[in-house]
Amino acid sequence: MKSRLLQPPRCSDMSLVEAQGISKTYTFGEVEVRALCPTTLTIEEGEFIAVMGPSGSGKSTLMNILGCLDKPTTGKYLLSGVDVGGLSRDERAEIRNRKIGFVFQGFNLLSRTAAIENVELPLLYNGVPAEERRQKAMAALKKVGLEGREHHHPNQLSGGQQQRVAIARALVNNAPLIFADEPTGNLDTKTSAEIMDLFVQLNTEASITVMLVTHEPDIAAYSRRIIRFLDGCIVSDEARSNA
């Protein structure tokens, strides 16, 4: 099982993400609600994408499917060449933990746990030895500018610093893909710019692929590609040549 997940067949023209007609319909009794129209898109390694749209437009549903948090009702989804739809719940959790980092609006940190221990969590789930966990977590915190704050708890950190801890946690497994859901939603303008500059740095210097959901045009402007949703469907998908 592990070799199938972690060492899929690679070829030079393989996309990091390939969605082929994926859709999502939720059933509530006799009522069916289509959250995502049949959607086809690819994401190449090193892209920086913003997904925009009003509440309920399908953008978070798409991210949940691409992030292996949910399965599509129809269609096929390949992540690094692996058909995610054919994986069990445990296999999806494994590929998610090793290949994807998540950053959320609410930070999702353990309040009674120091920054370094929050960052170590994905490594703990992967069974990484304690000394190696600590070294990798320290390196991740340094990468996001929090060296010296590793033993601070979330209530001892500003909102921007808490989001940096969350980004370090997303990075600690060297995942090639980060999904960020409204990552600046709880931050002021200055701190939001600092966090977005950090995403740009990770994307350009470490070639980490970033896909973020946002409703703010000034945040989307940091990306090099903008996908817009309406009523569960992609209505535009545009590269930004001036980004």
ABEGO torsion letter per residue (X at the ends): XAAAAABBBBBAABBABBBBGBBBBBBBEABBBBABBBBBBBBBBGBBBBBBEBBGAGAAAAAAAAAGABBBABEBBBBGGBBAAABBAAAAAAAAAAABBBBBAAGGBBAABBAAAAAAAAAAAAGBBAAAAAAAAAAAAAAAGABGAAABBAAABBAAAAAAAAAAAAAAAGBABBBBBGAAAABBAAAAAAAAAAAAAAAAAAGBBBBBBBABAAAAAABABBBBBBGGBBABBBBBAAX
